[in-house]
Amino acid sequence: MAVERFLGGGWATVHGPTEPRGLLTWVLDRGFAGLLPAPGPRPMAWRRLREASGNLPVKVPAVRVSGLVDPTQLAEAGLCSRQSSEVEAALAAVVSTVELARDLGSEAVVLEPGVVRWADPGSVDLAETGWEDGGAAATARRDAGLNAALDVACRTLHLLTKSFPDMRFCLTPSRHVAGLGEAAAMAAIFEDLARRPLYYWHDTAALACRQARLGEAPGEFLEKFANRLVGMTLGDQEGDRVYLPPGTGGVDYALLSNYRQRSTKALPAVVELDLGVTAEELPGIHAFLNKFGL
């Protein structure tokens, strides 16, 4: 089944026009079906997009709760917190994203299921180098609070899906070493909430980081959650750089293409890019992804 290719909103708002209709036209002219809005370095009045689109054939496949620049700034991190104030703040951020998605005519929200907290965590971004111990110490500290975090995450996600039955909540992998966006934790959440409208959103760059630092295979995520796969974020990884143009790093796009072909439904594929990537590289990105049907 063919995919529809979209562009990540954070990168687009930096490199494209600031005026909403001009931005949408710019995105369409560069071969994308639309945008995936998310917080980014340049403020954007996302709610103006729907009115500005007019008769343009532009789509919004989903909306992200947080941007992709800094995993320590996840608005949804507190979804699994033991502190009620942190849970409430995280829920408020997700609800705000749901409202934006509705305003833009989208039925999906992309989010991580939360982060296990501990004092003085130090480096937590798996995109960074310096994980010579394979992240063993950090993952051990995360695992110490994992069961309690999973219990809270399941309760808050159940509340969200019950409160907004028309919305698809899409869990995505985490670059944060203590994030619940890892294979075992996500499997536990999906099992506990098997009857809820909870889905999986693949992220090639985040999973490349998890593979490089922690030895977790991206194929495990695809194998475990293929029946819940509803979208994917495409970006490459090399060293400490993430969301490079697809084909310039170590991501196995042939593997992803194989799982895409198993799907019986069209999937949105969102190209997310580091802000240093220029618009002149977009034609090459299209050409590379075309080879894999992505």
N, C-alpha and C positions, 0 to 999 in steps of 0.2 A: 504494500500500500504506500503510495507516495506521501511525502510529508509536505507541509506548508512551512516556508522559511520566513522567520521573523527576525527583527533586529532588537537587541537589548536597548532599553530606554536610556540608561545612564550614559552609555557611550554616544548614542544618537543626539542627546540634548547638548553634548559638548561639541560635537563635530558638525551638527546640522544647524539649520536656522532656529532662531529663538521663538519666532511666531508660530503658533500651533498649526495652522493650515500649511504654512510653508514647510514646516518640519514633516508633516504627513506626506506632502507631495514629494519632498526630497527622498523620503524612505521608499515610496513606491517607485520613483524613478531609478532607484538603485537596486531594484529587483526583489524587494521584500514585500510580503503580504500585509505587513503592519508592524506594530511595536508592542513590546512587553514593558509596561511602565514599572518603574522601581525608583526608590530614592537614589539620588546621585549627587555629584559635586556641584551641578548647576541646578538651582531651583526651577521647577517646572510646574505650571498650573495644569496638571494632568486632566482635571475635570473639564477643561475647555476643549479637549480633543474631540469629544463626540459632536459638539455643536460645530466645531471648525471643520469636521470631516465632510459635511454636506453630502454630496453624491459621490465622494471618493470611495473606491472599493477597498477601504482599509479595515483591518480587523485587529482586535486586541484579544489574544488567546488566553491571557491570564494577567494577574498583577502580583508582583512580589512584595512581601511585607518589608524586607530590607534590601539594601543594595549589596554589591559584591566586593566592595573595596576593602572593608575591614571587618573580619569576623568577630572582633571584640565589640562591635557596635550593633549586634543583632537586636532589633526591637522585640523579637519573639523569644529571646534567650530565657526569659523568666517563666515560660510555659510549664517548666518542670521544677520550679523553685519551691523550697520549703517555706519561703517568706510570702505571705499572702499579698503584701504590697507589690512584690515583683510579679506575681501571677496576674494581679489586676492590671498592672501596667502593660504586660505582654498581651493580655486579652484585649485591652483598649487599642493597642496598635493593630492587632489582627482585625478587630471589628471595623476600625477606620479603613483598612485595606479592603474589606468586604464591601463597604459602602462605596468606595471608589470604583471597585470592579463593577458593581451594579450600575453606577453612573455611566460607565464606559461600555456597557452592554456585554461584559464578560461574566462567565460563570465559574471562574477558577481563581484560586489564590495559592501562590507558591510560598511555602514557609518551611523553616526547620522546626523540629519538635522540641527544641529547648537545649540548654547547656547546664551541665552539672557544675555548681559553683564550689570553689574553695579559696582560702586566703592566699594572697601572693602567688598567683598562678604562673607568673613569668611569661615566657613565650608560649602562645597557644595556637598560632597560625601555622597550619601544616604546609603552607606555601613557602615558608621561610626555610632556610637551611639550618643545620645544626642539630638535627635529630639523630645523632649518631647511635644513640641507644635504642633506636626504633620507637621512641615515644613510650617506652615501657614504664617509666616512672609516672608520667602524666596519665597514661591510660589506667595504671593501677589506682591512682588517686580518684580518677573518674569512676572506676568500677566500685570503689568503696561506697559511693553514694548512688550507684546506678539503680538499684531496686526501688529506692524511695523516689528517685526522679522519674522513673517509668510510671510509678503509680500516679504521681501528680500529672504527668503528661497525658496519660490515658484519660484521666478525669476531665482535664481542661479541653482536650480535643473532643471528647464526647459531648461536652457542653457546647462547644462551637458548632459541631455538626448537627446537634439537636436544635440549636438556636437559628441556624441558617441552612435548612434542608435543601434549599435551591442552589447552594454553592458547593463546588468541589474543592476540598482542601487537599493540596498536593504536597506531600512531604518530600524534601530534597536532601541530598547528602551534605555533610558539614565539613568545612575546612578547619573548624575549631576542634582541637584535639579532645575536648571534653563534651563535644556536641553529641546529642542522641541521634544525629544523622549518620549512623553507622549501621552495618548490616544486621547485627544481632538485635540491637535496640529497636530498629525499625520493624524487624520481623515480629518482635514481641508486641509492639503497638498495633500492627496490622492484625495480629491474631486476636488480641483483646478486643479490638474494635471492628471485627470482621463484618458486621452488618451495617457499619456506618459509611457514609460517602467520603471515604478517605482514599487517596490515590498516591501514586509515585511519580516524581518528576526527576528524571536522570540529569546529572551534571558532570560532563566529561572532565572538566578542569579540576573540580573539587575531588573527584574520585582518582584522578591521576596523582594528586597530592597525597591522598590516603594510601595509594599503592606505593608511592616512592618513599614515604616516611614510615608507614605502619605495615606495609606488605599486604594490604587488603586488595583483593582482585576486583576490578570493576565488573567482571563477568558474574561475580557472585550476586551483586545487586540486581543485575539484569535477570539472572536465573530465578532469584527469589521473588522478585516483584514484577515480572513480565506481565502477569495478569492484571496488574494495577497501573501499568505504565500509560500515562496520558500526555506526556510531553518530555522534551529534552532541551538542555542548555548545552550549546556547542562552543567550546573554546579549548585551546591547547595549553600545555604546561611544559616548561623546561627550566630546570634549576629552581630558582626562587621566583620565577615569573609565571603568572597565570593569565588565562584568557587571551593567549596569543592567537594569531590567525590559525584556524584549523589546518593541520598539515605541517606546521613548523615545530612541533614538539613530539612527545612520545605517545599521545593518545592513539589507541587502536580503533580507528573509524570503521575498519572492516568488521570488527566484532559488533559494533553498534549497528551497522547496516544489516547484519544478519538477524538481529533481534527485531529491528524495524520491519523487516520483511515478514516476520512471523505475525505481526500485528494485523488484525482484521479491520482496523480503523485508521483513518488519517491522523497523523500526529503533528502537532506544532513543534518545529525545531527552531530554537532561538539562538542566534549568533551573538554571544557576549564577548566583548573585546576590551583589552586593556586600553586605557585612555591614550597611550602613546602610539597605538596603531592608527594609521591615517586612512582617510576615505579612499585613497588611491589603491589600497590593497583589497577593496571589496570585490572587484571582478575576479581576482585570483582566488579569493575565498569561495565565491560561487562555483568557479570551475573545479576546485578541489572537491567540494561537497557533492557536486553533480556526479562525480565518478562513483560515489558510494550511495547514490540515491537518497542523500540527506539534504 
